[in-house]
């Protein structure tokens, strides 16, 4: 499969016919799917190092072919490190405090393993700070965005603390999802396994498995967690159950790094139910929704804007 075509597929600029051909090719044979995943990892590594001009420009400059292969030699080394470290990529480091910072580009998501063995999935548009080594009486990290944590239990029960702008989550050993984007008036923690304590201001709430807590009007409210859709994104799956159309479009903006304009106000309160693979793309997702909800849409590739009518 042509590499430049794959990269257009990854960054959302491929046409609908190109996306369909790539999906058919990937599903035709296991080795094709392996190649797709390999190129996806390399693409993520390249984006996070900040060098992507050769793959986002519509016209190649003079000398492009020669520099193309030189660059790929360099990128191969980046890719190898990314694989061995489970996409352990960072773009900023404060050497005085040994604090690493990762910024996940819009439309992307990634996975990394911390020094204590804790596994973390980071969703699109997330900023994550963590130490190169955990010392002292706490294991503390900071997140602005969404992350799914599989925290490693330690014999001396050193607590693991996830700090956000709206509240903190304190755990010993567990699996949970945290969503707390600074620009959104939302803070939510969902517990899959173990036990966590959620702290916001003077409030403290203990969560047991299959429970979640939300910050509503400055107060923590606990609810039952009825389905696993809150963390399906870690497997490249987008799942939604009875979510408002307008809210779903907001999620799509975050997931795919695009802008969505809803011109028909009557569509906003429609409830949506569905499940599909993230790699299928936004055009495909909207086509699936059209089966139950009557609307039309246009995709402006230049501005990365979808218009819903």
Secondary structure, 3 states (H helix, E strand, C coil): CCHHHHHHHHHCCCCHHHHHHHHHHHHHCHHHHHHHHHHHHHHHHHHHHCCCHHHHCCCCCCCHHHHHHHHHHHHHHHHHHHHHCCCCCCCEEECCCCEEEEECCCCCCEEEECCCCCEEEECCCCEEEEECCCCCCEEEEEEEEEEEEECCCCCCCCEEEEECCCCEEEECCCEEEEEECCCCCCCEEEEEECEEEEEECCEEEEEECCEEEEEECCEEEEEECCCCCCCHHHHCEEEEEEEEHHHHHHHHHHHHCCEEEECCHHHCCCEEEEEEEHHHCHHHHHHHHCCCCCCCEEEECCCCEEEEC
